[in-house]
Amino acid sequence: MPPYHPDWLVNFWLGTPFLNMFDPHAVLIFLVVVTVMIVIIQRRTLAFRQEFDHDESQFQLLLKKKEVIEKQMAQLDQQKQQGKITDELYITRMKEYEVHLKYVKSELIQFT
């Protein structure tokens, strides 16, 4: 039993001057391969963009954390100068902030 192809498709293929020189099955296979390649390339490009966006957002978050910690350290200095906190509390909190700041700076170095 021969494969069934609609008459309009056969007439179109054989009636088109440039198209009738090619095997329709080979052209179909070629189109499928090209389509698959385009889809794969687009997915890789999209994955790369998402990875880049994630890295950029992580970097911006670390910069913001660094800025916030530095502001908190400045506020702590002001509170100590105004006598609102004790020396022990000042030293304890300052050490905590320095540990956090050191960690954030080490993470930032990985991005540069």
C-alpha atoms as a printed R data frame, in Angstrom:
    type eleno elety resid chain resno      x      y       z
1   ATOM     1    CA   MET     A     1  0.000  0.000   0.000
2   ATOM     2    CA   PRO     A     2  1.601  3.304  -1.024
3   ATOM     3    CA   PRO     A     3  1.840  6.178   1.470
4   ATOM     4    CA   TYR     A     4 -1.036  8.602   1.349
5   ATOM     5    CA   HIS     A     5 -0.235 12.193   0.402
6   ATOM     6    CA   PRO     A     6 -3.035 14.690  -0.283
7   ATOM     7    CA   ASP     A     7 -3.431 15.680  -3.918
8   ATOM     8    CA   TRP     A     8 -3.042 19.383  -3.190
9   ATOM     9    CA   LEU     A     9  0.316 18.722  -1.517
10  ATOM    10    CA   VAL     A    10  1.626 16.595  -4.376
11  ATOM    11    CA   ASN     A    11  0.388 19.135  -6.967
12  ATOM    12    CA   PHE     A    12  1.923 22.017  -4.998
13  ATOM    13    CA   TRP     A    13  5.285 20.280  -4.634
14  ATOM    14    CA   LEU     A    14  5.534 19.099  -8.210
15  ATOM    15    CA   GLY     A    15  4.064 22.319  -9.647
16  ATOM    16    CA   THR     A    16  6.506 24.658  -7.920
17  ATOM    17    CA   PRO     A    17  9.499 25.250 -10.242
18  ATOM    18    CA   PHE     A    18 12.329 25.320  -7.706
19  ATOM    19    CA   LEU     A    19 10.735 22.990  -5.159
20  ATOM    20    CA   ASN     A    20 10.187 20.075  -7.556
21  ATOM    21    CA   MET     A    21 13.966 19.532  -7.839
22  ATOM    22    CA   PHE     A    22 14.226 18.318  -4.217
23  ATOM    23    CA   ASP     A    23 13.085 15.167  -2.487
24  ATOM    24    CA   PRO     A    24 10.226 16.255  -0.198
25  ATOM    25    CA   HIS     A    25 11.218 13.791   2.535
26  ATOM    26    CA   ALA     A    26 14.801 15.056   2.600
27  ATOM    27    CA   VAL     A    27 13.572 18.658   2.819
28  ATOM    28    CA   LEU     A    28 11.261 17.707   5.679
29  ATOM    29    CA   ILE     A    29 14.101 16.009   7.569
30  ATOM    30    CA   PHE     A    30 16.333 19.031   6.977
31  ATOM    31    CA   LEU     A    31 13.671 21.397   8.339
32  ATOM    32    CA   VAL     A    32 13.194 19.249  11.434
33  ATOM    33    CA   VAL     A    33 16.951 19.167  12.117
34  ATOM    34    CA   VAL     A    34 17.269 22.948  11.670
35  ATOM    35    CA   THR     A    35 14.281 23.558  13.954
36  ATOM    36    CA   VAL     A    36 15.714 21.311  16.666
37  ATOM    37    CA   MET     A    37 19.085 23.072  16.444
38  ATOM    38    CA   ILE     A    38 17.442 26.489  16.776
39  ATOM    39    CA   VAL     A    39 15.478 25.366  19.833
40  ATOM    40    CA   ILE     A    40 18.625 23.958  21.491
41  ATOM    41    CA   ILE     A    41 20.594 27.147  20.818
42  ATOM    42    CA   GLN     A    42 17.784 29.310  22.215
43  ATOM    43    CA   ARG     A    43 17.573 27.221  25.385
44  ATOM    44    CA   ARG     A    44 21.327 27.456  25.951
45  ATOM    45    CA   THR     A    45 21.238 31.204  25.399
46  ATOM    46    CA   LEU     A    46 18.319 31.563  27.804
47  ATOM    47    CA   ALA     A    47 20.100 29.468  30.442
48  ATOM    48    CA   PHE     A    48 23.211 31.625  30.071
49  ATOM    49    CA   ARG     A    49 21.172 34.817  30.461
50  ATOM    50    CA   GLN     A    50 19.443 33.491  33.557
51  ATOM    51    CA   GLU     A    51 22.781 32.495  35.068
52  ATOM    52    CA   PHE     A    52 24.186 35.941  34.317
53  ATOM    53    CA   ASP     A    53 21.113 37.629  35.811
54  ATOM    54    CA   HIS     A    54 21.380 35.487  38.940
55  ATOM    55    CA   ASP     A    55 25.046 36.363  39.385
56  ATOM    56    CA   GLU     A    56 24.341 40.047  38.863
57  ATOM    57    CA   SER     A    57 21.492 40.047  41.389
58  ATOM    58    CA   GLN     A    58 23.661 38.187  43.898
59  ATOM    59    CA   PHE     A    59 26.418 40.780  43.436
60  ATOM    60    CA   GLN     A    60 23.971 43.664  43.911
61  ATOM    61    CA   LEU     A    61 22.580 42.004  47.040
62  ATOM    62    CA   LEU     A    62 26.065 41.667  48.519
63  ATOM    63    CA   LEU     A    63 26.811 45.329  47.768
64  ATOM    64    CA   LYS     A    64 23.593 46.319  49.536
65  ATOM    65    CA   LYS     A    65 24.475 44.139  52.545
66  ATOM    66    CA   LYS     A    66 27.906 45.762  52.753
67  ATOM    67    CA   GLU     A    67 26.348 49.208  52.649
68  ATOM    68    CA   VAL     A    68 23.824 48.337  55.374
69  ATOM    69    CA   ILE     A    69 26.503 46.871  57.672
70  ATOM    70    CA   GLU     A    70 28.680 49.946  57.230
71  ATOM    71    CA   LYS     A    71 25.702 52.201  58.102
72  ATOM    72    CA   GLN     A    72 24.991 50.114  61.197
73  ATOM    73    CA   MET     A    73 28.623 50.419  62.272
74  ATOM    74    CA   ALA     A    74 28.457 54.202  61.833
75  ATOM    75    CA   GLN     A    75 25.243 54.342  63.871
76  ATOM    76    CA   LEU     A    76 26.883 52.241  66.551
77  ATOM    77    CA   ASP     A    77 29.776 54.707  66.720
78  ATOM    78    CA   GLN     A    78 27.318 57.590  67.090
79  ATOM    79    CA   GLN     A    79 25.428 55.786  69.844
80  ATOM    80    CA   LYS     A    80 28.664 55.193  71.748
81  ATOM    81    CA   GLN     A    81 29.710 58.828  71.401
82  ATOM    82    CA   GLN     A    82 26.311 59.964  72.661
83  ATOM    83    CA   GLY     A    83 26.529 57.545  75.591
84  ATOM    84    CA   LYS     A    84 23.436 55.552  74.615
85  ATOM    85    CA   ILE     A    85 25.230 52.186  74.844
86  ATOM    86    CA   THR     A    86 27.883 50.752  77.124
87  ATOM    87    CA   ASP     A    87 31.444 49.970  76.115
88  ATOM    88    CA   GLU     A    88 30.858 46.211  76.441
89  ATOM    89    CA   LEU     A    89 27.786 46.307  74.199
90  ATOM    90    CA   TYR     A    90 29.656 48.509  71.721
91  ATOM    91    CA   ILE     A    91 32.581 46.081  71.527
92  ATOM    92    CA   THR     A    92 30.285 43.038  71.199
93  ATOM    93    CA   ARG     A    93 28.161 44.531  68.435
94  ATOM    94    CA   MET     A    94 31.161 45.966  66.607
95  ATOM    95    CA   LYS     A    95 32.799 42.534  66.539
96  ATOM    96    CA   GLU     A    96 29.591 41.018  65.141
97  ATOM    97    CA   TYR     A    97 29.402 43.676  62.445
98  ATOM    98    CA   GLU     A    98 33.074 43.208  61.573
99  ATOM    99    CA   VAL     A    99 32.572 39.445  61.189
100 ATOM   100    CA   HIS     A   100 29.571 39.992  58.915
101 ATOM   101    CA   LEU     A   101 31.390 42.681  56.942
102 ATOM   102    CA   LYS     A   102 34.440 40.472  56.496
103 ATOM   103    CA   TYR     A   103 32.241 37.637  55.197
104 ATOM   104    CA   VAL     A   104 30.408 39.928  52.754
105 ATOM   105    CA   LYS     A   105 33.682 41.383  51.478
106 ATOM   106    CA   SER     A   106 35.095 37.886  50.930
107 ATOM   107    CA   GLU     A   107 31.970 36.971  48.947
108 ATOM   108    CA   LEU     A   108 32.310 40.157  46.895
109 ATOM   109    CA   ILE     A   109 35.904 39.293  46.050
110 ATOM   110    CA   GLN     A   110 34.674 36.106  44.373
111 ATOM   111    CA   PHE     A   111 32.706 38.197  41.873
112 ATOM   112    CA   THR     A   112 35.670 40.359  40.891
